Amino acid sequence: LAQGSERASPSARHVRAAVRRPSASAMADDKKEGKKEEEKKEAENQKKEAEKKKDKRDVVVHPIVLLSVVDHYSRVAKGTTKRVVGTLLGEVTDLKLHITNCFAVPFEEDPRDPQVWFLDHNFHENMYAMFKKVNQKERVVGWYSTGPKIKPSDLDIHELYRRYCPEPVLVVMDVQPKDLELPMEAYYSIQEETSDRVFKRTFLHVHSTVGAFEAEEVGVEHLLRDIKNASASTLAVRVGDKISALKGLSMRLKEISSYLQQVVAGKLPMNKEIVYQLQEIFNLMPDQDSDELIRSFAMETNDMMLALYLGSMLRSTVALHNLINNKIRNKKLKDGKGEEGKKAKSEEKKDDDKKDEDDDKGKDKEKKGKAKEKKEDK
């Protein structure tokens, strides 16, 4: 009877087929929902990455740390290819990681095999215990190295410092800087998924600056007084600062061009953040072909040259005025000296005349006295 009913009613077959096979609109809706879910997942992943980056605080290195690292290097590894390693101490203030102190740690590594190294963690623990007695606020925040770049064994050393600090920071110091830039770079370690589906830790570069408290600024100023040339004028110092700034800018531009060339050649992977920042830089640059910009630059240069011209004219006028005043003053002094000399000479003559008269009177008296004596004798 069921077979007969199916044969007799073909509409039932179409109904069953429609129920079994979903329509094209339902398929499209499912695809849209899947795309939306994927987009949501990507957005969540991006948020998580942004939160991770926010957790990596900016690093502020204080001057005493720089001086201690240089002193450690000069005592242990000066004139050699070795590097020195030490522990960084600090605290988090103003949502930034302030590295306020450090101490050296005995460290040795094989120059042939960089994976063979030794770090005396017992010495580190004893030193930190003594530092903690002095200042309770300072805690272990990471370690430093005079690389001057990252080396293969740094990840292993970083894992060792993870025992004392959950998120240690690595500060690579360049004790002999050749370029005009800050001699340090700060890194955190993060998990990165590689092509072989194995998570591996890599270093993430973070922003680092040099900062100081008020008491440290006083000490730095006293040190800079001995370093700076006291004979140099303020204008020479300003010109030197401008030249160093331009040299630093040219170096940055060369680095950007070399990076872009390597990305185009396929030697380096493209970093979207770097490309976005470069695009923002180019967007902020003015359009040098516009007539308004050219006219404004010409007006600015003309105004500046006019001010310089007026300043030079006033300076020359004041110099001539001072020269004339000096000549008049010198002439008056010479005339005064001549009159004074004449007066002095006249006074000397009068004195001489008086002396002569007195001498003559004395001689006359002597003659008279002698004449009287002769008369009395007679």
C-alpha positions in Angstrom: 0.0 0.0 0.0 2.9 2.4 0.8 4.5 1.7 -2.6 1.1 2.2 -4.3 0.6 5.5 -2.5 4.1 6.7 -3.6 3.4 5.8 -7.2 -0.1 7.3 -7.0 1.1 10.6 -5.4 4.3 12.0 -7.0 3.8 15.3 -5.1 4.8 13.4 -1.9 8.2 12.6 -3.5 8.9 16.3 -4.1 7.9 17.2 -0.6 10.3 14.5 0.8 13.1 15.7 -1.5 12.6 19.3 -0.4 12.8 18.2 3.2 16.0 16.2 2.6 17.9 18.8 0.3 18.4 22.2 1.9 17.7 25.2 -0.4 20.4 27.5 -1.9 19.3 30.4 0.4 19.9 28.3 3.5 23.3 27.4 2.2 24.2 31.0 1.7 23.0 31.9 5.2 25.2 29.1 6.6 28.2 30.5 4.8 27.5 34.0 6.0 27.2 32.8 9.5 30.5 30.9 9.2 32.2 34.0 7.8 30.9 36.0 10.7 32.1 33.5 13.2 35.6 33.5 11.6 35.7 37.3 11.6 34.7 37.3 15.3 37.4 34.8 16.1 40.0 37.0 14.2 38.8 40.1 16.0 39.1 38.3 19.4 42.6 37.1 18.5 43.6 40.6 17.5 42.2 41.9 20.8 44.1 39.3 22.7 47.4 40.2 20.9 46.8 43.9 21.6 46.2 43.1 25.3 49.4 41.1 25.4 51.3 44.0 23.9 49.7 46.4 26.4 50.9 44.1 29.2 54.4 44.6 27.9 55.2 47.9 29.7 57.5 50.5 28.4 61.0 50.4 29.9 62.7 53.4 31.6 66.4 53.0 32.3 67.9 55.2 34.9 71.5 56.7 34.6 72.9 54.7 37.5 72.1 51.5 35.6 74.0 52.7 32.5 77.0 53.8 34.7 77.0 50.4 36.5 77.0 48.4 33.3 79.8 50.4 31.8 81.8 50.0 35.0 81.2 46.3 35.0 82.3 46.0 31.4 85.5 48.1 31.9 86.5 46.0 35.0 85.8 42.5 33.4 85.8 42.5 29.6 87.4 45.7 28.4 89.6 45.1 25.4 88.2 41.6 24.7 85.3 40.1 22.7 83.5 38.8 25.8 80.3 40.2 27.2 79.1 40.7 30.7 75.7 39.8 32.3 73.9 41.1 35.3 70.6 41.4 37.1 68.2 44.4 36.8 66.2 45.7 39.7 63.3 48.1 39.6 59.6 48.7 40.1 56.5 49.7 38.2 55.4 53.3 38.5 53.2 55.5 36.3 52.4 52.4 34.2 56.0 52.0 33.2 58.8 49.7 34.3 61.5 51.8 35.9 64.9 50.0 36.1 66.6 51.8 39.0 69.5 49.6 40.0 71.5 46.6 38.9 74.4 44.3 40.0 76.9 42.2 38.2 76.7 38.4 38.0 79.6 36.0 37.2 79.0 34.7 33.7 81.1 32.6 31.2 80.4 31.2 27.8 82.3 29.2 25.2 83.2 31.4 22.2 83.1 28.4 19.9 79.8 27.0 21.1 77.3 29.7 22.2 75.0 27.1 23.8 77.6 26.3 26.4 77.4 28.9 29.1 77.5 29.3 32.9 75.7 31.8 35.1 76.2 31.7 38.9 72.5 31.9 40.1 73.6 31.3 43.7 75.6 34.5 43.6 72.5 36.2 42.1 70.3 35.0 44.9 72.7 36.1 47.7 73.2 39.6 46.1 69.4 40.1 45.7 68.9 39.1 49.3 71.3 41.8 50.4 69.8 44.4 48.0 66.4 43.6 49.4 67.5 44.5 52.9 68.4 48.0 51.6 65.3 48.7 49.5 62.2 46.5 49.7 60.5 48.2 46.7 63.2 47.1 44.2 62.6 43.6 42.8 64.1 41.5 40.0 62.7 42.7 36.7 65.1 41.1 34.3 68.7 41.0 33.2 71.2 42.9 31.0 73.8 41.9 28.5 76.5 43.8 26.6 75.9 41.8 23.4 75.9 44.3 21.6 73.1 42.2 20.0 71.0 39.2 20.9 72.8 35.9 20.9 71.4 32.3 20.5 71.9 31.5 24.2 69.9 34.5 25.4 66.6 32.6 25.3 68.0 30.0 27.7 69.3 32.6 30.1 65.9 34.3 29.8 64.2 31.1 30.9 66.5 30.9 33.9 65.5 34.4 35.0 61.8 33.4 34.6 62.3 31.6 37.9 62.7 34.9 39.7 60.4 37.1 37.7 57.3 36.0 35.7 57.9 38.4 32.8 61.6 39.4 32.8 62.9 42.0 30.5 66.2 41.8 28.6 68.1 45.0 28.1 71.0 44.8 25.6 73.6 47.5 26.2 76.1 48.7 23.6 79.0 50.0 25.8 80.9 51.2 22.7 78.3 52.9 20.6 79.3 54.1 17.1 76.0 55.6 16.0 74.2 58.6 17.4 71.4 56.8 19.2 70.5 55.3 22.6 72.9 52.5 23.5 70.3 50.1 24.6 67.3 48.0 23.5 64.7 46.3 25.6 63.0 42.9 24.8 60.3 40.7 26.3 59.9 37.0 25.4 56.6 35.8 23.9 55.2 32.6 22.5 55.2 32.5 18.7 53.6 29.8 16.5 56.1 28.6 13.9 55.5 26.7 10.6 56.3 23.3 12.2 53.3 23.7 14.6 55.4 24.0 17.6 55.3 27.0 19.9 58.6 28.7 20.5 59.6 31.7 22.5 61.0 34.7 20.7 62.0 38.2 21.8 59.6 41.1 21.3 61.1 44.6 21.1 59.5 47.2 23.4 59.9 51.0 23.6 62.8 52.0 26.0 63.8 55.5 27.2 66.3 57.0 29.6 64.8 58.7 32.7 65.9 60.0 36.0 64.5 61.2 39.3 65.4 64.7 40.6 68.2 63.5 42.8 69.8 61.6 39.9 69.5 64.6 37.6 71.7 66.6 39.9 74.4 64.0 39.8 74.2 63.6 36.0 74.5 67.4 35.6 77.7 67.3 37.7 79.1 64.5 35.6 78.2 66.4 32.3 80.1 69.4 33.5 83.3 67.5 33.5 82.5 65.9 30.1 81.4 69.0 28.2 83.9 71.5 26.8 83.5 74.6 28.8 85.3 76.8 26.2 82.6 76.0 23.6 79.9 78.7 23.1 76.2 78.1 23.2 75.9 78.6 19.5 78.5 75.9 18.8 76.7 73.5 21.1 73.4 74.2 19.4 74.9 73.7 15.9 76.5 70.4 17.1 73.2 69.2 18.4 71.5 70.0 15.1 74.2 68.2 13.2 73.9 65.1 15.4 70.1 65.1 15.0 70.4 65.3 11.2 72.9 62.4 11.2 70.5 60.3 13.3 67.7 61.1 10.9 69.7 60.1 7.9 70.6 56.8 9.6 67.0 56.1 10.3 66.1 56.8 6.7 68.8 54.4 5.5 67.5 51.7 7.8 63.9 52.2 6.5 65.1 52.0 2.9 67.2 48.9 3.5 64.3 47.2 5.3 61.9 47.9 2.4 64.3 46.7 -0.1 64.8 43.4 1.7 61.0 43.0 2.0 60.6 43.6 -1.7 63.3 41.1 -2.5 61.6 38.5 -0.2 64.5 38.3 2.2 62.4 39.5 5.2 58.7 39.0 5.9 56.4 42.0 5.8 55.4 43.4 9.2 52.1 45.1 9.0 52.7 47.4 11.9 55.9 48.8 10.4 54.2 49.3 7.1 51.2 51.1 8.8 53.6 53.4 10.7 55.5 54.2 7.5 52.2 55.0 5.7 51.3 57.4 8.6 54.7 59.1 8.2 54.2 59.6 4.5 50.7 60.8 5.1 52.0 63.5 7.5 54.6 64.7 5.0 53.5 67.9 3.1 52.9 68.0 -0.6 56.0 69.8 -1.8 54.6 70.4 -5.3 51.7 72.6 -4.2 52.0 76.3 -4.9 50.7 77.3 -1.5 53.5 75.3 0.3 56.1 76.8 -2.0 54.7 80.3 -1.4 54.6 79.8 2.4 58.2 78.5 2.5 59.3 81.5 0.4 57.5 84.0 2.7 59.0 82.3 5.8 62.5 82.4 4.4 62.1 86.1 3.4 60.8 87.0 6.8 63.7 85.2 8.5 66.3 86.8 6.1 64.8 90.2 6.8 65.1 89.7 10.5 68.7 88.6 10.1 69.5 91.6 7.9 68.0 94.0 10.5 69.9 92.3 13.2 73.2 92.6 11.4 72.5 96.3 10.6 71.7 97.1 14.3 74.8 95.1 15.4 77.1 97.1 13.0 75.5 100.4 14.0 76.0 99.7 17.7 79.6 98.6 17.0 80.4 101.9 15.1 78.7 103.9 17.9 80.9 102.2 20.5 84.0 102.7 18.4 83.3 106.5 18.1 82.7 106.7 21.8 86.0 104.9 22.6 87.9 107.3 20.3 86.4 110.4 22.0 87.1 109.0 25.4 90.7 108.2 24.5 91.2 111.7 23.1 89.9 113.3 26.2 92.2 111.2 28.3 95.2 112.2 26.2 94.3 115.9 26.4 93.8 115.7 30.2 97.2 114.0 30.6 98.9 116.8 28.6 97.4 119.6 30.7 98.3 117.7 33.9 101.8 117.4 32.6 102.1 121.1 31.9 100.8 121.9 35.4 103.2 119.5 37.0 106.1 121.0 35.1 105.2 124.6 36.1 104.9 123.5 39.7 108.3 121.9 39.5 109.8 125.1 38.1 108.2 127.1 40.9 109.7 124.8 43.5 113.1 125.0 41.9 112.9 128.8 41.9 112.0 128.8 45.5 114.8 126.5 46.3 117.2 128.8 44.4 116.0 131.9 46.3 116.3 130.1 49.6 119.8 129.1 48.7 120.7 132.6 47.7 119.3 134.0 51.0 121.3 131.5 52.9 124.5 132.4 51.2 123.9 136.1 51.8 123.4 135.4 55.5 126.5 133.4 55.7 128.5 136.2 54.0 127.1 138.8 56.4 127.9 136.6 59.3 131.5 136.1 58.2 131.9 139.8 57.6 130.7 140.6 61.2 133.1 138.0 62.6 136.1 139.6 60.8 135.1 143.1 62.1 134.9 141.8 65.6 138.3 140.1 65.2 139.8 143.3 64.0 
